């Protein structure tokens, strides 16, 4: 990541691929004020444990924001050229939007419109869920499809795109 404000970065990968650790290293290397936007909700003990693990892994100096739904509003509120903002993760945001019956196309369009205007360096993490079998139920298929559409939108607006597998980042764009 050469120019810290060169545009958004999208980091995709599977579960436990190392995408969050890689993204956190990009943030720390930027030299900018570090902000973490958590989109996850602690629905159960397992999710609470995952959230605690992510918190414990981050070094000192991070400002954390929790926003499960109104991501674009929060990003606009904290937007500043002296900041790098890590959003972890877009697929949890998609889940939250679906559970609340939000207009997915409108939410995705708002994010797409914001990304090129952001003054902060944005690093967006997301799970690539479209590489496996076709899900057996409608909601899971809708989730997979929404995530795939969102990834295409964000990738098109991003200066850099990485795919992480087995802890190894592969630069796909930029």
C-alpha positions as CSV (number, residue, x, y, z in Angstrom):
1,X,0.0,0.0,0.0
2,X,2.2,2.9,-1.3
3,X,0.0,6.0,-1.1
4,X,-2.1,5.8,2.1
5,X,-5.0,7.8,0.6
6,X,-4.9,6.4,-2.9
7,X,-8.4,4.9,-2.7
8,X,-10.3,2.1,-1.0
9,X,-8.8,-1.4,-0.5
10,X,-11.0,-4.5,-0.6
11,X,-9.7,-7.6,1.2
12,X,-11.6,-10.8,0.4
13,X,-11.1,-14.3,1.8
14,X,-12.7,-17.3,3.3
15,X,-13.4,-18.0,6.9
16,X,-10.1,-18.1,8.9
17,X,-8.1,-17.2,5.8
18,X,-6.1,-14.4,7.6
19,X,-7.9,-11.5,5.8
20,X,-8.5,-9.6,9.1
21,X,-4.9,-9.9,10.3
22,X,-3.6,-8.9,6.8
23,X,-6.0,-5.9,6.8
24,X,-4.9,-4.8,10.3
25,X,-1.3,-4.9,9.2
26,X,-2.2,-2.7,6.2
27,X,-3.8,-0.2,8.6
28,X,-0.9,-0.2,11.0
29,X,1.6,0.3,8.2
30,X,-0.3,3.4,6.9
31,X,0.9,5.7,9.6
32,X,-2.6,7.3,9.8
33,X,-5.0,7.5,12.8
34,X,-6.4,4.0,13.0
35,X,-10.2,3.4,13.2
36,X,-12.0,0.1,13.3
37,X,-15.6,-0.3,12.2
38,X,-17.2,-3.4,13.6
39,X,-20.4,-4.5,11.8
40,X,-20.9,-7.7,13.7
41,X,-23.5,-8.3,16.3
42,X,-22.9,-10.6,19.3
43,X,-25.9,-12.9,18.7
44,X,-24.5,-15.7,20.8
45,X,-21.5,-16.8,22.9
46,X,-19.5,-17.9,19.8
47,X,-19.9,-14.5,18.2
48,X,-19.0,-12.7,21.5
49,X,-15.8,-14.9,21.6
50,X,-14.9,-13.9,18.0
51,X,-15.4,-10.2,18.8
52,X,-13.2,-10.5,21.9
53,X,-10.5,-12.3,19.9
54,X,-10.5,-9.5,17.3
55,X,-10.3,-6.8,20.0
56,X,-7.5,-8.6,21.8
57,X,-5.4,-9.0,18.6
58,X,-5.4,-5.3,17.7
59,X,-2.6,-3.1,19.1
60,X,-3.0,0.0,21.1
61,X,-4.1,3.2,19.3
62,X,-7.2,2.0,17.6
63,X,-10.6,3.8,17.9
64,X,-13.4,1.3,17.6
65,X,-16.9,2.1,16.2
66,X,-19.7,-0.5,16.3
67,X,-22.3,0.0,13.5
68,X,-24.3,-3.0,12.3
69,X,-26.6,-1.1,9.8
70,X,-25.9,2.5,9.0
71,X,-22.4,1.9,7.7
72,X,-22.3,4.8,5.2
73,X,-23.5,7.3,7.7
74,X,-20.8,6.3,10.2
75,X,-18.1,6.3,7.5
76,X,-19.2,9.8,6.4
77,X,-19.2,11.0,10.1
78,X,-15.6,9.8,10.8
79,X,-14.2,10.6,7.3
80,X,-10.9,12.5,7.6
81,X,-7.8,12.5,5.4
82,X,-5.6,11.7,8.5
83,X,-7.5,8.5,9.2
84,X,-7.4,4.9,7.9
85,X,-10.7,3.1,8.6
86,X,-10.9,-0.7,8.6
87,X,-14.4,-2.0,8.1
88,X,-14.7,-5.6,9.3
89,X,-16.8,-7.0,7.7
90,X,-19.1,-6.3,4.7
91,X,-20.7,-9.8,4.8
92,X,-21.8,-9.3,8.4
93,X,-23.2,-5.9,7.3
94,X,-25.1,-7.8,4.5
95,X,-26.5,-10.2,7.1
96,X,-27.7,-7.4,9.3
97,X,-29.3,-5.5,6.4
98,X,-31.1,-8.7,5.4
99,X,-32.3,-9.4,8.9
100,X,-33.7,-5.9,9.1
101,X,-35.4,-6.1,5.7
102,X,-33.4,-3.1,4.3
103,X,-33.3,-2.2,0.7
104,X,-30.1,-3.9,-0.4
105,X,-29.7,-2.1,-3.7
106,X,-30.1,1.3,-2.1
107,X,-27.6,0.5,0.7
108,X,-25.1,-0.8,-1.8
109,X,-25.6,2.2,-4.1
110,X,-25.0,4.5,-1.1
111,X,-21.7,2.8,-0.3
112,X,-20.7,2.8,-4.0
113,X,-21.4,6.6,-4.1
114,X,-19.4,7.2,-0.9
115,X,-16.3,5.2,-1.7
116,X,-14.7,7.5,-4.4
117,X,-15.5,10.6,-2.3
118,X,-13.9,9.3,1.0
119,X,-11.0,11.3,2.3
120,X,-10.0,8.6,4.8
121,X,-8.1,5.5,3.5
122,X,-10.8,2.8,3.7
123,X,-9.9,-0.9,4.0
124,X,-13.0,-3.1,3.6
125,X,-12.9,-6.8,4.7
126,X,-15.4,-9.3,3.4
127,X,-15.9,-13.1,3.2
128,X,-15.9,-14.6,-0.2
129,X,-18.8,-17.0,0.1
130,X,-19.4,-17.7,-3.6
131,X,-16.7,-20.4,-4.1
132,X,-18.5,-23.3,-2.5
133,X,-21.6,-25.4,-3.2
134,X,-25.0,-23.8,-3.9
135,X,-26.8,-23.3,-0.6
136,X,-29.8,-25.5,0.0
137,X,-32.2,-22.7,1.2
138,X,-33.4,-19.5,-0.3
139,X,-32.2,-17.1,2.4
140,X,-28.6,-18.5,2.1
141,X,-28.7,-18.2,-1.7
142,X,-30.0,-14.6,-1.4
143,X,-27.1,-13.9,1.0
144,X,-24.5,-15.4,-1.3
145,X,-26.0,-13.4,-4.2
146,X,-26.1,-10.1,-2.3
147,X,-22.5,-10.6,-1.1
148,X,-21.3,-11.3,-4.6
149,X,-23.0,-8.2,-6.0
150,X,-21.6,-6.1,-3.2
151,X,-18.1,-7.4,-3.8
152,X,-18.3,-6.6,-7.5
153,X,-19.5,-3.0,-6.7
154,X,-16.8,-2.4,-4.1
155,X,-14.0,-4.0,-6.2
156,X,-14.9,-1.7,-9.1
157,X,-14.6,1.3,-6.8
158,X,-11.4,0.1,-5.0
159,X,-7.8,1.1,-5.9
160,X,-6.6,-2.3,-4.6
161,X,-8.2,-5.7,-4.2
162,X,-6.6,-8.6,-2.3
163,X,-7.7,-12.2,-2.0
164,X,-6.3,-14.0,1.1
165,X,-6.1,-17.7,1.5
166,X,-4.0,-19.6,4.1
167,X,-2.7,-16.3,5.4
168,X,-1.2,-15.4,2.0
169,X,-2.5,-12.3,0.2
170,X,-2.8,-12.3,-3.5
171,X,-3.1,-8.8,-5.1
172,X,-5.8,-8.9,-7.7
173,X,-6.0,-5.2,-8.5
174,X,-3.8,-2.1,-8.1
